[in-house]
Amino acid sequence: MASVVAQCHYIFGLRTGVINNICYFDEQTVIFPCGNNCVRYNIDQRWQRFIPGTEKSQGMQALAISANRRYLAVSERGEKGTITVYDLQHEQSRKRKVLSGGEVPVLEFVSMAFSPDSKYLIGQAGAPDWTLFYWMWEKQKVMASVKTTGSTNPINQVSFNPQDNTQICVSGNGVFKLFRYAEGALKQSNFLKLESHNFLSHTWMSEERVIAGTETGRLLVFESGDLRWEMSVTTKPATQEPEVKSEGAAPARMPRITAITSYSKGFACSAGPGTVCLFEKTEEKDNYRKTREIRIPADPCSNEPSHAEQQEMVTLCISPSEETLVTSTDRGQLYSITLSSAEMSKGEQAHFEFLSHSFHSNIITGLSICIRKPLIATCSLDHSVRIWNFETNVLELHKEFQEEAFSVALHPSGLFILVGFSDKLRLMNLLIDDVRTFKEFTVRGCRECVFSHGGHMFAAVNGNLIHIYSSTTFDNLLNLKGHNGKVRAIVWSTDDSRLVSCGMDGAVYEWNTLNSKRESESVLKSCSYTGVTISPDAKTIFAVGTDCTLKEIQDCQILREVAADDVAYTTIAMSRSGRVLFAGTSIGTVRAIKYPLSTQKDWIEYQAHSGAVTKMVITFDDQYLLTVSEDCCLLIWKIIDKEGRGLKRDKDITYAEEILITKSDLEEKIMMELKTRVEELKMENEYQLRLKDMNYNEKIKDLSEKFVQEIESLKTKNQVLKTEKEKQEMSHLEVTREVVEKHSREQQDFESTSNQKLMLEYEKYQELQLKSQLMQEGYERQLQAMEDSKGRALEELTLFYEAKLQEKMLMLGQCQDESRQQMREFEESKKQMEEDGDREIQDIRIKYERKLRVEKEINLRLKGETGVMRKKFSSLQKDIDDRNVEIEKLRVEQQKLRGVIKSLEKDILGLKKEIQERDETIQDKVGGGWLQGDGVVKVGMDRVLFIRHQTREKGLRRRKRNVTRNVVLCSLTET
């Protein structure tokens, strides 16, 4: 087996066409299908874990997660449909059970559901039988099965009652049925005629209530299997009477309710392209009212931003804590929104955000990497070019164009990109936030383009021609002509002196890029090549094609062919260490093939994509393998050895952090930043001013109220005092003097006592100040002592670690000496091996030179035979030309005779007409007689005449014989 293996590291994309294709494992982790894997994606930490699909699977059909979120069921199509149950609590998501229809032939299971206690599983088989199976899945036991519908009414969803293991709901086109498991069988418990409704989705709201969505945008509410009322996703409920249809005119739009899910406050459902509606329960008769609409926002990177808003929801899923709503669309995108933010933004339109990144939504046709940056470039038939980072696993740039993009190539510096469109080949700058064209080349429908390793040239394919341009002057340096069919793949040698190409004409050519000469060729008409790569030493070419083999080509000869087990290889790549080959297949798998090649099946096969692998490339440090496919997914593989370690690098690659930005953009960006800063400062100043105004206003208000109260109280006191004063003046006028004297004495006593207290307090203050100075001096002495002890400890640690460093340096010197000794031994062994290799190469060269001489002699003999055959061929060709001339002459004579025949036929018709006219004339002339035998009897004045017709008939017969004789002569002449 191969000593180098690949491990799934990260994947970008979502597989469409899978029912219930996103579900929550926990609050931070979601599960969705991508390629031929199920991905466990942590939203916060952005890591991924993979659950690979089964071998020889024809694709996933549906997902289902148990109520306790421990088990995941995956339905796959194959020779027979199967359901695989995985244990998600196991670190590697261990496979638990594989379920099938048993003796009943089932091609696929279109929908599944776990019971509330996670012990039972139901699976709805597809056409033509549409059988529903009820398993006790841990024992792989079919408890019951029942046919749910006819062949013309497909089923879209099945589900368990969330509080009852025995009750099941089945909905589809004209079908809404409830089944109950009892006495070892599934029995239908409701019987409604709903042929006019196509139910696309449904959800359980309670033990008895189910809400189902239709293709025409209607929500039907069933209780205990009976239709209670219905409403539209665009209007209020039409009626609340049992089994009464909505009144009035039909709504203006007919949104398809393709997904619906319930939560504690109500339910969420899709409501047409790009729209999700939230419904909450009201207190009136358990009705529901629409509270919020959430939309997919326009894509600012798209050429037509409104296209993103036209996506149709496929699946809706709410997190366990009901904080987040996640949805998947029919274009392979994942969106999420926090429900609390959606509910809070009452006055604004709520919008989804990408769950991770924007993905490709159509076949990925191009893949490229660079040397100076950890970037991946992809292009797709969805008109977009995307730049990914394989170190941070993020989408760096995204740009959509008017036309489909067929090929892409990154410059080694990572600053420029080539993109092939239907009309032109464009060279673009990778700016900080944009991809901008600055040069166009007239290469139409460029399906392949690639920069040289030095970046000074690039090759572009135009049908069966290969153009080589200069990356600096943009001149067309060379045009490589030789392929008779379309070129499917090109690759540069390490030193850029060679270019290898393969095409649909079964040819593999090696070109000299200095003089455009063809150095070697290998032509096999029975194979259309689709992929080619070259060994690091540029001596061996590896090619794959439609004949399901891998070919090793050297010196125009196919040295070895390795069969691929009836699976066509579509692309191939070789590691720069030359230890392993990676090949992509038409069924989406990736194979790691050990090199040197052997005739046995020495490879490891990995489940990767759900469509044919279109492109494959290995990073320049041999750390990552990148693959893209027709399933719109980009898969990053970590290349490791069997011990799980990454491959040893020849040298560490330091990636550049520089980016391109135009002067105008930079000035605009600086101005925008300055404007933003000014606005922020203005807002901050205004905010501070508002705060100060508010504080001062509050203080002024408080002081005003306080002073007003004091003024009022003082006025009152003043009035009271005035009244008392008047009374006192009237009644105690004599006592006033004594009181004043007494008051003055008390005032003097009070002043003296206050002065004494003030002196005492001042003395206390002096004592406390002195005590504070003493404490400060003590603490300063303690601080100095601590600093001294810290310095001594630091000095001791420095000495200790310096001694340790010296010891390690001595050990390092010894290791370096040992390394130099081992290097000398390695050089000596390498020298001996090179000498042995040179001797072996010399022997092989002599052997093949002998063979070459023999082949040349045979070739000369065959050339002589070819000359003789060419002469024979030319003589025969001359005879054929003479015969053709003679045939042409005879054909001209034949045309002339046919004209004579036509003129004679016209004469015959004229003579016949003349005969008829003469017959009529004779009839007229025998007027008064009558016919008798062979003549006419005519009665005269004194006699009866009998005139025979014999003479006339003889003349007519003679003329007819003459005409007939002429016709016969003409026919003989023509023949």
Secondary structure, 3 states (H helix, E strand, C coil): CCCEEEEEEEEECCCCCCECCCEECCCCEEEEEECCEEEEEECCCCCEEEEECCCCCCCEEEEEECCCCCEEEEEECCCCCEEEEEECCCCCCCEEEEEECCCCCCCCEEEEEECCCCCEEEEEECCCCCEEEEEEHHHCEEEEEEECCCCCCCEEEEEEECCEEEEEEEEEECEEEEEEEECCEEEECCCCCCCCCEEEEEEECCCCEEEEEECCCEEEEEECCEEEEEEECCCCCCECCCCCCCCCCCCCCCCCCCCEEEECCEEEEECCCCEEEEEEECCCCCCEEEEEEEECCCCCCCCCHHHHHHCCEEEEEECCCCCEEEEEECCCCEEEEEHHHHHHCCCCCEECEECCCCCCCCCEEEEEECCCCCEEEEEECCCEEEEEECCCCEEEEEEECCCCEEEEEECCCCCEEEEEECCCEEEEEEECCCEEEEEEECCCCCCCEEECCCCCEEEEEECCEEEEEECCCCCEEEEECCCCCCEEEEEECCCCCEEEEEECCCEEEEEECCCCCEEEEEECCCCCEEEEEECCCCCCEEEEECCCEEEEEECCEEEEEEECCCCCEEEEEECCCCCEEEEEECCCCEEEEECCCCCCCCEEEECCCCCCEEEEEECCCCCEEEEEECCCCEEEEEEEECCCCECCCCCCCCCCCCCECCHHHHHHHHHHHHHHHHHHHHHHHHHHHHHHHHHHHHHHHHHHHHHHHHHHHHHHHHHHHHHHHHHHHHHCCCCHHHHHHHHHHHHHHHHHHHHHHHHHHHHHHHHHHHHHHHHHHHHHHHHHHHHHHHHHHHHHHHHHHHHHHHHHHHHHHHHHHHHHHHHHHHHHHHHHHHHHHHHHHHHHHHHHHHHHHHHHHHHHHHHHHHHHHHHHHHHHHHHHHHHHHHHHHHHHHHHHHHHHHHHHHHHHHHHHHHHHHHHHHHHHHCCCCEEECCEEEEECCCCEEEEECHHHHHHHHHHHHHHHHHHHHHHHHHC
